[in-house]
């Protein structure tokens, strides 16, 4: 078996290659970075509204939209999966919605009510 590699014809160009000669060169069409305030003014002039909160200056309060926490911290951390008929699931969800309970809370009330029956 032949262990030598075939000549691909570009070995001499790689011998003259010097990557350090590229290190200090600047791009030909380099544009200076625009400042943050200039960018903001341009964006606002075309109708873009930033969602970032504006810091309070001079005693003014900032208009900050706080995230509404929709999850309740209940301590329920075990998952319980079961199959049921669609009408049963719908009735269960209606009970939960009617009382303003979460589904886990509704299950707890159902178990409590059923355990009290003789």
C-alpha positions in Angstrom: 0.0 0.0 0.0 1.3 3.5 -0.9 1.6 5.6 2.3 2.5 8.9 0.6 -0.1 11.5 0.0 -0.8 12.7 -3.5 0.4 16.3 -4.4 -2.7 18.6 -4.6 -0.7 21.5 -6.1 -1.0 24.2 -3.4 1.8 23.3 -1.0 4.1 26.1 -2.0 1.3 28.8 -1.4 0.9 27.5 2.2 4.7 27.8 2.8 4.5 31.5 2.1 1.4 32.1 4.2 1.9 34.4 7.2 -1.2 34.7 9.4 0.4 37.4 11.7 0.4 39.8 8.8 -3.4 40.0 9.0 -3.6 40.7 12.7 -3.2 44.5 12.6 -5.1 45.3 9.4 -8.3 47.3 9.7 -11.4 46.4 7.6 -11.7 48.6 4.5 -15.3 49.6 5.0 -15.4 49.9 8.7 -18.0 52.2 10.0 -17.8 53.7 13.5 -20.2 52.4 16.1 -23.1 54.7 16.7 -23.7 55.8 20.2 -26.5 54.3 22.3 -28.4 57.6 22.5 -28.2 58.3 18.8 -29.5 54.8 18.1 -32.4 55.3 20.5 -33.3 58.7 18.9 -33.3 57.1 15.4 -35.5 54.2 16.6 -38.0 56.5 18.2 -38.2 58.7 15.1 -39.4 55.7 13.1 -42.0 54.8 15.7 -40.2 52.1 17.7 -41.1 52.2 21.4 -38.6 50.6 23.8 -39.9 48.2 26.4 -37.0 48.8 28.8 -37.9 50.7 32.0 -36.8 54.3 32.2 -34.7 55.1 35.2 -36.0 57.8 37.6 -34.2 61.1 37.4 -34.6 64.1 39.6 -37.1 62.6 42.0 -39.5 61.4 39.3 -40.8 57.9 39.5 -40.0 55.5 36.7 -42.8 53.9 34.7 -41.9 50.3 35.3 -44.3 47.5 34.4 -44.0 44.8 37.0 -44.4 41.2 36.0 -47.7 39.7 37.3 -47.1 36.5 39.1 -49.8 34.1 38.0 -48.5 31.0 39.8 -49.3 30.4 43.4 -46.7 28.9 45.7 -48.7 26.0 47.3 -46.2 23.4 48.2 -47.8 21.0 45.8 -44.9 19.4 44.0 -46.1 15.8 43.1 -47.6 15.1 39.8 -50.8 13.1 39.5 -51.9 12.0 36.0 -55.1 10.1 35.2 -57.4 9.5 32.3 -61.1 10.6 32.4 -63.9 11.3 30.1 -63.9 14.7 28.5 -67.2 15.6 30.1 -65.8 14.7 33.6 -62.7 16.9 33.0 -64.9 19.7 31.8 -67.1 19.5 34.9 -64.0 19.4 37.1 -62.6 22.5 35.5 -65.9 24.3 35.8 -66.0 23.6 39.5 -62.5 24.9 39.8 -63.2 28.1 37.8 -66.5 28.7 39.6 -64.8 28.7 43.0 -61.6 30.4 41.9 -59.5 27.4 42.8 -56.5 25.8 41.0 -56.9 22.2 39.8 -54.8 20.8 42.6 -56.8 22.7 45.1 -60.0 21.4 43.6 -58.7 17.8 43.9 -57.9 18.4 47.5 -61.4 19.6 48.3 -62.9 16.7 46.4 -60.8 14.2 48.3 -61.7 15.9 51.6 -65.4 15.9 50.8 -65.4 12.3 49.7 -63.5 11.2 52.8 -66.1 12.7 55.1 -68.9 10.7 53.5 -70.0 7.6 55.5 
